[in-house]
Each structure stands twice: as C-alpha cells, then as structure tokens.
Amino acid sequence: MTRPSMMRGGRGPGGMQMGPVEKPLDFWPSLRRLVRLLRKQRVAMIGALVLSVGSVAASVSGPKIIGHAIDGIYAGVLSAHLPRGLTTEQAVALLRAHGQGRFADMVAAAHVVPGMGIDFGRVGTILLWAVAVYVVSSLLMYVQAYLLNGAVQRTMSQLREQVEAKLHRLPLSYFDRQPRGELLSRVTNDIDNLGQSLTQALSQLLVSAMTVIGVLVMMLLVSSVLTLVALVAVPLVVLLTSAVMKRSQKQFVAQWKHTGRLNAQVEEAFSGHELVTVFGRRGEVSRRFEDENSKLMTAGYKAQFVSGLMMPIMMFVGNLQYVGICVVGGLRVASGAMSLGDVIAFIQYSRQFTQPLTQIASMANMLQSGVASAERVFQVLDAQDQVAEQHEALPAPARGRVDFVDVSFGYRPDTPLIEGLNLVAEPGRTVAIVGHTGAGKTTLVNLIMRFYELDGGRILLDGTDIATVPRAELRSRIGMVLQDTWLFGGSIADNIRYGNLDATDEQLHRAAEATFVDRFVHSLPAGYETVIDDETGSVSAGERQLITIARAFLADPAILILDEATSAVDTRTEVLLQRAMRALRADRTSFVIAHRLSTIRDADTIVVMEHGRIVEQGGHAELLDAGGPYARLYRAQFEGALLDDDELSGA
C-alpha cells in the first residue's frame, strides 16, 4: 500500500494527487459566521460604532455650517446693491415697485440688510466652527480605525489559533486528500486576505453606512424636494450593484481556488527540485506553472475587472444626480424658495450621499473576496475530527506486549486492505515485517500509532485497547524512525533532544554515541551546535538518518518502530547500527519494516505479508527451510535467482 502523506508528502493512499472539492460560495452564512467571530471583540466594535456616529455627525454638520458662511457672503453681496438705511422690508417693497420681483424674492429669502456689505467677522467665525468640526471628525475617525483594526487583528490571531488546533485534531486521512500547498494556502494566504479585507472593508462600511444615514437626515432638513430628486438614483444603484456583485463573486472564488492550486504546484516542484532536474522535467514543470499561472491571471483579471465596473457606474449615476439637483436647486433659489447657501450645502450632501454608496459597493466586492477566503478556511475548520479521545490509562510501567485481534482496515470503505489479521508481539521481542510493495507493512505500524482508526477488531497494548487510550499518551510510549528523514531548522543537539526535551547533555551524548552520530559530529566546526537546514551541505542524507535514530534512542520508548530506518546509510554504518539496535531492542518490543533482509536476520519473528494478510511467520532459518514466500524473497535478493511469472506473483 502506498504510504500516506506523512511519509510521501501529500499524496493519497492510492498514490494519486487529489485536489480540494470546491463548493459554490454561500455568502450570507459565511458572513454571519464571520460576524460571530467578531462578537468576541464586541467592546471594541461598540466603541468603534459610537466613534463612527460621532465622527459622521461632526462631518455631516460641516456643509450646513459652510452654507451659513456662504449665505453671509451672498447676503453681503446683495446688500451692496441696495441703499443704506432701509430695512429689509422697505428694500423688498422698493424692488417690487420697480418691477424687480425675482430680485426682491432673493433679497427677502437671504435676509439682506441693505448697504451693510459682507460681515467678514461673522463669516470668519462660522468658518472656524467648520474647521473645528472637521478636526473633531478626523480625530474620532482615527480612534475608530485604531479600535477596529485592533479588533480585526485579534480576531485573525484567534482564527489562526483555531486552525492550528484543528490541524492537530484532523485524522491523517484528511491530509492524504489535501495537497500540502493547497492546505498551506488556506491557512496562510486565505487568512491574510480575510484579515486585509475585513480591516479595509469594515471601517469603510461602518463609516459609509453611518454617513448615508446622517447625510439623508441633513438632506431632509435642508430640502425635502431636492432629497426626492437625490433618492431617485438609489434604486438604480441597488440594481447595478446586485448585478455586478453576482458576477464578481464567482470570479473571486475562482481566483482563490487557482491561488491554492498554484501554491500546491510550486511546493511540489520545489520540494522535488532535484528529481525534476535529474529527469529533465523542468520544461514540463514550467509549462504546468505557466498554465496554472495563466488561469490565476485570468480569474484575477475577471474578478478585478468586474468589481472595478462599480466605480464608473456609480460615478455616472452620481453625475446624473448632480445635474438634477443643480437644475431644481437653481430654480428654487431663483424663486426665493431656498437660499444659495442651502443649495450649495445640499450639493455637498448629495456628493457625500453618493460617495459612501460608491464606497459601500466597492467595499462589498472586497468583502466578497474576504468571504471567499473565509469559506475556504471554514472548510478546514468544519472537516470531521478524528475519533473522539477516551481516557483510559495505559498500565505503568509498560511491558510492550502488542496484540492484533481480528483487525480489519481499508483506506477507502469499499476497498479493504487488511481483513481479519491476528498477530502477537511479545514484550522485548523484535518483529520484522516484510513483503512486496503495497502489502500493508507500513499500514500495520500506522495502526499501532493510531494514525488511522480500525474498521474492525482491536489492537491491545499490554491488554488495553489502544482505541480507549488518549493518542498523546499512546504515542509517548512509541518511538518511530521513518525512511524519510524529518529534521527541523536548528542545531544537531536540538534535533536529537526533540525526542526528550528534558534530557540532559550527558543523556544526549550517550544517545549520539550509541547511534554513531558522535563520530561525524566532531568533524564539524560547530559540533553539536551545527545548524541543519535544507541548504546545508555539511550533513549527508545518511548522517541525517543517524540523527533521527539518535532522537528515537533518546526518547527511550517502550515500543520501537523502524520503517526502513537504515536504508540511507552505507553498509559499514548499517552493520554498526545493527549492533546498537540489538542493544536498544533488548528491553522493548520492536517492529522493523525492511526490504533489505540482511537487516532482520536476528529478528525473533519475521512476518511475511501479502495483500494485507499474514501468509507466513517464523524465524529466519525456519522460513528459509519452509521454502515459501520469504525464501523466494531471500533468493531473489541474495542469490540473484531468475524467477518465473508464478514466483514473481507469489513474491
């Protein structure tokens, strides 16, 4: 059976690359879920809301105040054309007597004091008030943005923690179905995009919504007639916004889907860069990259182009609204029904009314991009957890007896791999598992680790069903060394100590000496403090494997699992390791998976597997004398025998 993703890096049990299942975006449920996440920051959100109200209230009062200043200037200009000493009523009557009725209406509406001119002191005071309210509005907006951004970033931090915790609760089968690059894109790029979208969209949406309400109230106070003219454009805005949002949403979903696929492809290509180079597949990899990159570019272009239509559409509607207000407002000023200052103030309000609508439409598209990313993250959070933990304790000290009782398992429900398997590993004994590729050897030890749950039967550790034991406690009793080495960026000492964080330097050095790590470490300039990373050339592949074995030695487990652990070391080192492993296995149960049969001659029990079944078991000499599958494997490996088709199928 093909190894799961933990051992092969992102391929499913059948060796087939599997992509995520994309679902159509369900906008409103995902948005409501986002709102529930933000509720934990309700204090900051309420504070931001209150500050937004205050900022908008100060901002929308500005045009009205400026309108009073314009009325003062306008009245002063009109008064300069009238003789000083007359009252307003007298001036109006005089103008009507001379047939200037429209001018008389304008003078009456503006409350002109004949001959006074412009009162610059009064106008200056009004303008200072306007400056003051705009300064207050800006300060309140700054504090509002500070609170809101903090709330969003804390929410994103909590979301990352939820995803991190979720990844540890997911079964290994979930990772088998997910390419690593795609999964990384969900937990990094998508969360980042969600945070940026919320940071920008929430602040703008909140302020814009408050502005629309505040401006609408002021517009009604200034002129109900002009308000009706302005509101005629609203239904048109709603229809156009809905049409654009429906089209752009599909493109945003496609954009982030292709982003995930491109990340998966890049991760795969770079992690296997040496193989790509050796087999001369750089051209093919480049073509695949260009193809996926082209799809991403097309989806991104369509998403941004469609969403970008919102701004010119809104500007066109705003200009139509502006023309209507100017025409109707001019007629009302001429008739004396409104002052010039009120009309100019209303024009400013109409602009303030259109602008937040435009921002709401623009931020709605940005929010769509964020919600598209949020749904991808929610799909990870909603994935089914591994089977719930039970809390039965293992006996202490552990003896290490392992019983497989009628065990059945399959990676897929309709494709059983292991059926009715029974096996006993006595404490302190070494069980070697051999068989052709796909026989189920690695699957068997994965079941001991509870990487997968059984379909039937039980596995007992010292008489306790491991399904009833917390996974962390179970795995703390087991040490595992894989064929594929895994070392993190850090020193050699740190990587060895990973097996037991409480180990002393003396214990660490003993483990290194037992596994012959100590031999090559002293040849390095920094010794045990040599830093290991993907680019270092100071540590070979075989030496990296020795470090992983030393890590398992230091853990001192009750059960030891070695999965082709010596495959990357040279023959001389392998002999030395076999001696060390014999000493290590003396007091613990060991499972050894091996293709090189020379490494398992001294095993207490050799188990031969075929198609998920145990077809033969016994000692090395006993199995050779039996002349069965093990003998055929041995002859093929050491005697170079030419096997016929029947023997190959049996081997």
C-alpha positions in Angstrom: 0.0 0.0 0.0 1.3 3.4 -0.9 2.5 5.3 2.1 0.2 8.1 3.4 1.1 11.8 3.1 3.1 11.8 6.3 5.6 9.7 4.5 5.3 10.7 0.9 4.4 14.4 1.3 0.8 15.0 0.1 -0.4 12.0 -1.9 -3.4 9.9 -1.1 -3.4 6.2 -0.3 -3.6 5.3 -4.0 -0.6 7.5 -4.9 -3.0 9.8 -6.8 -2.8 13.6 -6.4 -6.1 14.8 -5.1 -7.4 18.4 -5.1 -9.9 20.1 -2.8 -13.6 19.8 -3.5 -14.7 23.4 -4.3 -18.2 24.3 -3.3 -20.2 27.3 -4.6 -19.7 30.2 -2.1 -22.6 30.6 0.2 -22.1 34.3 1.0 -24.6 35.1 3.8 -24.0 32.1 6.1 -20.2 32.6 5.8 -20.7 36.3 6.6 -22.8 35.6 9.6 -20.2 33.2 10.8 -17.6 36.0 10.5 -19.8 38.3 12.5 -20.0 35.6 15.2 -16.2 35.6 15.3 -16.1 39.3 15.7 -18.5 39.2 18.6 -15.7 38.3 20.9 -14.4 41.9 20.2 -17.8 43.4 20.9 -16.4 46.1 23.3 -14.0 47.4 20.7 -16.7 47.1 18.0 -19.2 49.0 20.0 -16.6 51.7 20.8 -15.8 51.9 17.1 -19.6 52.2 16.3 -20.0 55.1 18.8 -17.0 56.9 17.5 -18.2 56.4 13.9 -21.6 58.0 14.9 -19.8 61.0 16.5 -17.4 61.4 13.5 -20.1 61.2 11.0 -22.3 63.6 13.0 -19.5 66.2 13.0 -18.7 65.6 9.4 -22.2 66.0 8.1 -22.7 69.2 10.0 -19.8 70.8 8.1 -21.7 71.6 4.9 -24.6 73.1 6.8 -22.2 75.4 8.7 -20.3 76.3 5.5 -23.7 77.0 3.9 -24.3 79.6 6.6 -21.0 81.3 5.7 -22.0 81.3 2.0 -25.4 82.8 2.9 -23.5 85.6 4.8 -21.3 86.3 1.8 -24.3 86.1 -0.6 -26.4 88.5 1.6 -23.4 90.9 1.8 -23.0 90.9 -2.0 -26.8 91.6 -2.5 -26.8 94.3 0.2 -24.1 96.2 -1.7 -26.6 96.9 -4.5 -29.2 98.4 -2.1 -29.2 101.9 -0.4 -28.1 102.0 3.2 -30.6 103.0 5.8 -33.5 100.9 4.5 -35.0 98.0 6.3 -35.2 94.6 4.5 -39.0 95.0 4.1 -38.6 98.5 2.7 -35.9 97.3 0.2 -38.2 94.4 -0.9 -41.1 96.8 -1.4 -39.0 99.2 -3.4 -37.7 96.5 -5.7 -41.2 95.2 -6.3 -42.3 98.7 -7.1 -39.6 98.9 -9.8 -40.7 95.6 -11.3 -37.8 93.5 -9.9 -39.9 90.9 -8.2 -37.5 88.0 -8.6 -34.6 90.1 -7.1 -37.0 91.1 -4.3 -37.7 87.4 -3.5 -34.0 86.7 -3.4 -33.4 89.6 -1.0 -36.3 88.5 1.2 -35.1 84.9 1.3 -31.5 85.9 2.2 -32.5 88.4 5.0 -30.3 91.1 3.4 -29.5 94.2 5.4 -29.3 97.0 2.7 -26.0 98.7 2.4 -24.2 96.6 5.0 -21.9 94.6 2.7 -20.1 91.4 3.8 -19.7 90.8 7.5 -16.2 89.2 7.4 -16.0 88.8 11.2 -19.2 86.7 11.2 -18.1 84.7 8.2 -14.7 84.0 9.7 -16.3 82.8 13.0 -18.5 80.4 11.0 -15.6 79.0 9.0 -13.6 78.5 12.2 -16.5 76.4 13.6 -16.4 74.4 10.3 -12.7 73.7 10.7 -13.3 72.7 14.3 -16.0 70.1 13.5 -13.9 68.6 10.7 -10.9 68.3 13.0 -13.1 66.6 15.7 -14.5 64.3 12.9 -10.9 63.3 11.8 -9.8 62.6 15.4 -12.8 60.4 16.1 -12.2 58.6 12.8 -8.6 57.9 13.8 -9.5 56.4 17.1 -12.3 54.4 15.5 -9.9 52.9 12.9 -7.4 52.1 15.7 -10.1 50.2 17.7 -11.5 48.4 14.6 -8.1 47.4 13.2 -7.1 46.0 16.6 -10.3 44.0 16.9 -9.8 42.6 13.4 -6.2 41.6 14.0 -7.1 39.9 17.3 -9.9 38.0 15.6 -7.5 36.8 12.9 -5.0 35.8 15.6 -7.7 33.7 17.2 -8.7 32.3 13.9 -5.1 31.2 13.2 -5.1 29.5 16.7 -8.3 27.7 15.9 -6.9 26.5 12.6 -3.7 25.4 14.3 -5.6 23.5 16.9 -7.9 22.0 14.2 -5.0 20.7 12.2 -3.8 18.7 15.2 -7.3 17.2 15.6 -7.7 16.1 12.0 -7.1 12.5 11.0 -4.2 11.6 8.8 -6.7 10.6 6.1 -7.7 14.3 5.7 -4.1 15.2 4.8 -4.0 12.3 2.4 -6.6 14.1 0.4 -5.1 17.6 0.6 -2.0 18.7 -1.4 0.2 20.5 1.1 0.5 23.7 -1.0 -3.3 23.9 -1.2 -3.7 23.4 2.6 -0.9 26.0 3.3 -2.7 28.5 1.0 -5.8 28.1 3.1 -4.2 28.7 6.4 -1.8 31.5 5.3 -2.9 33.3 2.1 -6.6 33.0 2.8 -6.4 34.1 6.4 -4.2 37.0 5.4 -6.6 38.0 2.6 -9.5 37.8 5.1 -7.8 40.0 7.6 -6.9 42.6 5.0 -10.4 42.6 3.6 -12.0 43.0 7.0 -9.6 45.7 8.0 -10.4 47.8 5.0 -14.0 46.9 4.4 -15.4 47.0 8.0 -14.1 50.5 8.6 -15.3 51.8 5.3 -18.6 50.0 5.5 -19.3 51.3 9.0 -18.4 54.9 8.3 -20.2 54.8 4.9 -23.4 53.4 6.4 -23.4 56.0 9.2 -22.7 58.7 6.6 -25.6 57.7 4.4 -27.9 57.9 7.4 -26.5 61.2 8.6 -26.5 62.8 5.2 -30.0 61.6 4.5 -31.3 63.3 7.7 -29.5 66.5 6.8 -30.8 66.4 3.3 -34.3 66.1 4.5 -33.8 69.0 6.9 -32.4 71.2 4.1 -35.0 70.4 1.4 -37.4 67.5 1.1 -37.9 68.3 -2.7 -34.2 68.0 -3.5 -34.0 64.9 -1.3 -36.6 63.2 -3.5 -34.5 64.2 -6.6 -31.4 62.6 -5.0 -33.2 59.4 -3.9 -34.4 58.7 -7.5 -30.9 57.3 -8.2 -30.9 54.8 -5.2 -33.0 52.0 -6.9 -30.7 52.2 -9.9 -27.6 51.9 -7.7 -29.1 48.9 -5.9 -29.9 47.1 -9.2 -26.5 47.8 -10.7 -24.6 46.8 -7.5 -26.5 43.5 -7.3 -25.7 42.6 -10.9 -22.0 43.3 -10.5 -21.7 41.5 -7.2 -23.3 38.3 -8.6 -20.8 38.2 -11.4 -17.7 39.2 -9.4 -18.3 36.7 -6.6 -17.8 33.7 -8.9 -14.6 35.2 -10.1 -13.3 35.8 -6.6 -14.0 32.1 -5.7 -12.1 31.0 -8.9 -9.2 33.4 -8.1 -8.5 31.9 -4.7 -9.1 28.4 -5.9 -6.4 28.8 -8.6 -4.2 30.5 -6.0 -4.3 27.4 -3.8 -3.6 25.1 -6.8 -0.7 27.2 -7.9 0.8 27.1 -4.4 0.4 23.3 -4.3 2.2 23.0 -7.7 5.0 25.3 -6.6 5.5 23.5 -3.3 5.6 20.1 -5.1 8.0 21.3 -7.8 10.5 22.9 -5.3 10.3 20.1 -2.8 11.2 17.7 -5.6 13.6 20.0 -7.4 16.4 17.5 -7.6 14.2 14.9 -9.2 12.8 17.4 -11.6 16.4 18.3 -12.6 17.6 14.8 -12.8 14.8 13.6 -15.1 14.9 16.8 -17.2 11.4 17.8 -16.5 12.0 21.5 -15.9 10.3 22.4 -19.2 7.2 20.3 -18.2 7.1 21.9 -14.8 7.4 25.3 -16.3 4.6 24.6 -18.7 2.4 23.4 -15.9 3.2 26.5 -13.9 2.5 28.8 -16.8 -0.8 27.1 -17.4 -1.9 27.4 -13.8 -0.5 30.9 -13.5 -2.4 31.9 -16.7 -5.6 30.5 -15.2 -5.0 32.5 -12.0 -4.2 35.6 -14.0 -7.5 35.2 -16.0 -9.5 34.7 -12.9 -7.9 37.6 -11.1 -8.3 39.8 -14.1 -12.0 39.0 -14.4 -12.6 39.4 -10.6 -10.9 42.8 -10.6 -12.4 44.0 -13.9 -16.0 43.1 -13.0 -15.7 44.5 -9.5 -13.9 47.6 -11.0 -17.0 48.4 -13.0 -18.7 49.5 -9.8 -16.8 52.8 -9.6 -17.5 54.2 -13.1 -21.1 53.1 -12.8 -21.5 54.9 -9.5 -19.8 58.0 -10.8 -22.1 58.0 -13.8 -25.2 57.8 -11.6 -23.7 60.4 -9.2 -23.2 62.8 -12.1 -26.8 62.4 -13.3 -28.0 63.1 -9.7 -25.7 66.2 -9.6 -27.3 67.6 -12.7 -30.8 67.1 -11.5 -30.0 68.7 -8.1 -28.4 71.7 -9.8 -31.3 72.3 -12.1 -34.0 72.0 -9.5 -31.9 73.9 -6.9 -31.3 76.8 -9.2 -35.0 77.1 -9.9 -35.8 77.2 -6.2 -33.1 79.8 -5.5 -34.4 81.9 -8.3 -38.0 81.6 -6.9 -36.8 82.5 -3.4 -37.8 79.1 -2.0 -34.3 78.3 -0.9 -31.1 80.2 -0.2 -28.0 79.8 -2.2 -26.1 78.5 0.8 -28.7 75.8 1.3 -28.4 74.7 -2.3 -24.6 74.6 -2.2 -24.8 72.7 1.1 -27.3 70.2 -0.4 -25.0 69.7 -3.4 -22.2 68.8 -0.9 -24.6 66.5 0.8 -25.6 64.8 -2.4 -21.9 64.2 -3.1 -21.5 62.9 0.4 -24.5 60.7 -0.2 -23.2 59.3 -3.4 -19.7 58.8 -2.2 -20.5 56.4 0.6 -22.8 54.4 -1.6 -19.9 54.1 -4.0 -17.6 53.0 -1.2 -20.2 50.5 0.1 -20.4 49.0 -3.4 -16.6 48.9 -3.6 -16.1 47.5 -0.1 -18.8 44.9 -0.8 -16.7 43.5 -3.5 -13.6 43.5 -1.3 -15.7 41.8 1.4 -16.7 39.2 -1.1 -13.1 38.4 -1.7 -12.6 38.1 2.1 -15.7 35.9 2.5 -14.5 33.7 -0.4 -11.3 33.2 1.6 -13.2 32.7 4.8 -15.2 29.9 3.4 -12.1 28.1 2.4 -10.8 28.4 5.9 -14.1 27.4 7.4 -14.0 24.2 5.2 -10.8 23.3 7.2 -12.5 24.1 10.5 -15.6 22.1 9.5 -13.7 19.0 8.5 -14.5 16.0 10.6 -12.3 15.5 13.5 -10.6 12.2 14.3 -12.5 9.9 16.6 -13.0 11.5 20.0 -10.5 10.7 22.7 -11.2 8.3 25.5 -9.3 8.5 28.8 -8.4 5.0 29.9 -4.8 5.0 31.1 -2.1 2.5 30.0 -0.6 0.3 32.7 2.7 1.6 34.1 5.4 0.6 33.7 4.6 -0.5 30.1 5.7 -4.1 29.2 5.2 -3.6 25.4 3.0 -6.6 24.5 1.0 -5.8 21.4 -1.9 -8.0 20.2 -3.7 -7.6 16.9 -7.1 -9.2 17.3 -9.1 -9.8 14.1 -8.0 -6.4 12.8 -9.7 -5.1 9.6 -8.8 -1.8 7.8 -9.1 0.0 4.5 -8.2 3.5 3.4 -11.5 3.5 1.5 -14.7 1.9 2.8 -15.2 0.0 -0.5 -11.6 -1.2 -0.7 -10.5 -3.3 2.3 -6.7 -3.7 2.7 -6.4 -5.7 5.9 -9.0 -8.3 6.9 -9.1 -10.5 10.0 -5.4 -10.1 10.9 -4.1 -11.6 14.1 -0.6 -11.1 15.4 1.1 -11.1 18.8 4.3 -9.3 19.6 5.7 -10.4 23.0 7.4 -7.9 25.3 11.0 -7.3 24.4 10.8 -9.2 21.2 11.6 -8.0 17.7 9.0 -8.5 14.9 10.2 -7.9 11.4 7.6 -7.2 8.7 8.5 -8.0 5.1 6.6 -8.2 1.8 6.4 -6.7 -1.6 5.4 -3.0 -2.1 1.7 -2.4 -1.2 1.4 -5.5 1.0 0.4 -3.4 4.0 3.6 -3.3 6.1 3.6 0.5 6.8 -0.2 0.4 7.3 0.2 -2.1 10.1 2.5 0.1 12.1 0.4 3.2 11.4 -2.5 1.4 13.0 -0.4 0.9 16.2 0.3 4.7 16.2 -3.5 5.3 15.7 -2.8 7.4 12.6 -5.9 5.7 11.3 -8.8 4.1 13.1 -9.7 0.4 12.6 -12.7 -0.7 10.6 -12.9 -3.8 12.8 -11.1 -5.7 15.5 -8.8 -4.4 18.3 -5.2 -3.7 18.9 -4.2 -4.2 22.6 -1.2 -2.8 24.3 -0.5 -4.6 27.5 -4.1 -5.8 27.4 -5.6 -2.3 27.0 -7.4 -1.5 23.8 -5.5 1.4 22.2 -8.8 2.9 20.9 -9.6 3.8 24.6 -6.3 5.5 25.3 -5.5 9.2 24.6 -3.4 9.4 21.5 -0.8 11.6 23.1 -0.3 9.0 25.9 -0.2 6.1 23.4 2.4 7.8 21.2 4.5 8.9 24.1 5.2 5.1 24.6 6.2 4.6 21.0 9.4 5.7 19.1 9.3 5.8 15.4 12.1 6.2 12.8 10.9 6.7 9.2 12.7 6.1 5.9 12.1 9.7 5.0 14.1 11.9 7.5 12.5 14.9 9.1 14.7 17.4 10.7 13.7 21.0 11.6 15.8 24.1 11.2 18.0 24.1 14.3 21.2 22.6 15.7 22.0 18.9 15.7 21.6 18.9 19.5 18.2 20.5 19.3 17.1 17.8 16.7 18.2 15.0 18.9 16.8 16.5 22.1 13.4 16.6 20.3 12.9 13.0 21.4 13.1 14.1 25.0 13.1 17.8 25.8 14.0 17.1 29.4 17.1 15.1 28.5 20.5 16.2 30.0 23.5 16.8 27.8 25.0 13.6 29.1 22.0 11.6 28.0 22.0 13.3 24.6 25.7 12.4 24.1 25.1 8.8 25.1 22.4 8.5 22.5 24.6 10.1 19.9 27.4 7.7 20.7 25.1 4.7 20.6 23.9 5.6 17.1 27.4 6.8 15.9 26.3 10.4 15.4 29.1 11.3 17.7 31.7 10.1 15.1 30.8 12.7 12.4 29.7 15.5 14.7 33.3 16.0 15.9 34.4 16.6 12.4 32.0 19.6 12.0 33.4 23.0 13.0 30.4 23.8 15.3 30.0 20.2 16.6 26.6 19.6 18.1 25.7 23.3 17.5 25.9 22.9 13.7 22.7 24.3 12.3 20.8 22.0 9.9 18.7 23.4 7.1 17.7 22.5 3.6 20.7 24.3 2.1 23.4 23.0 4.4 25.9 20.6 2.7 27.7 19.6 5.9 25.4 16.8 6.8 24.7 14.0 4.3 21.5 12.1 3.9 22.8 9.1 5.8 24.0 11.3 8.6 20.6 13.0 8.8 19.1 9.5 9.2 21.5 8.8 12.0 20.3 11.9 13.8 16.7 10.7 13.6 17.7 7.3 15.0 19.5 9.1 17.9 16.4 11.0 18.5 14.4 7.8 18.9 17.1 6.4 21.2 16.9 9.4 23.4 13.1 9.1 23.7 13.6 5.6 25.3 10.2 4.3 24.2 8.5 1.0 25.3 7.8 0.2 21.6 10.2 0.9 18.8 9.1 1.2 15.1 11.8 1.2 12.5 10.5 1.8 8.9 13.4 1.2 6.6 15.5 3.2 9.1 18.9 2.1 7.8 18.1 2.5 4.0 20.1 5.7 3.7 23.3 4.6 5.4 26.3 2.9 4.0 26.9 -0.8 4.5 29.6 -0.3 7.2 27.4 2.1 9.2 24.5 -0.3 8.8 26.5 -3.0 10.5 27.3 -0.7 13.4 23.7 0.4 13.6 22.5 -3.2 13.8 24.8 -3.8 16.8 23.4 -0.7 18.5 19.9 -1.6 17.7 20.3 -5.1 19.1 21.2 -3.5 22.4 18.4 -1.0 22.2 15.8 -3.7 21.4 16.8 -5.8 24.3 14.2 -4.5 26.7 11.5 -3.2 24.4 9.1 -4.5 21.7 10.3 -3.6 18.2 8.6 -3.6 14.8 11.1 -3.5 11.9 9.9 -2.9 8.3 12.6 -3.8 5.9 13.2 -4.6 2.3 16.9 -5.4 2.8 16.5 -8.8 4.5 20.1 -8.7 5.8 18.9 -6.2 8.5 16.3 -8.6 10.0 18.1 -12.0 10.2 18.3 -11.8 14.0 14.6 -10.8 14.5 12.7 -13.0 16.9 9.7 -13.2 14.5 9.6 -12.5 10.8 6.1 -11.8 9.4 5.5 -12.0 5.7 2.6 -10.0 4.4 0.8 -10.2 1.0 -2.2 -8.1 0.2 -2.9 -7.2 3.8 -2.7 -10.8 5.1 -0.1 -12.6 7.0 0.9 -15.5 4.8 3.9 -16.7 6.8 5.7 -16.1 10.1 8.6 -17.6 12.0 12.4 -17.3 12.4 14.9 -16.6 9.6 16.2 -20.2 9.4 12.7 -21.7 9.8 11.2 -19.7 7.0 14.1 -20.4 4.7 13.7 -24.2 5.3 9.9 -23.8 4.6 10.6 -22.6 1.0 7.7 -20.3 1.0 7.3 -16.6 0.1 10.1 -15.5 2.5 12.5 -18.0 0.9 11.6 -16.6 -2.6 12.2 -13.1 -1.4 15.6 -14.1 0.1 16.7 -15.9 -3.0 15.7 -13.0 -5.2 17.8 -10.7 -3.1 20.9 -12.7 -2.2 21.2 -15.4 -4.8 20.0 -13.4 -7.9 17.7 -16.2 -8.9 15.7 -15.8 -12.1 12.1 -16.1 -11.0 9.3 -17.2 -13.3 6.0 -15.3 -13.5 4.3 -17.5 -10.9 7.1 -16.9 -8.4 7.1 -13.2 -9.0 3.4 -13.0 -8.4 3.8 -15.0 -5.2 6.8 -13.0 -4.1 
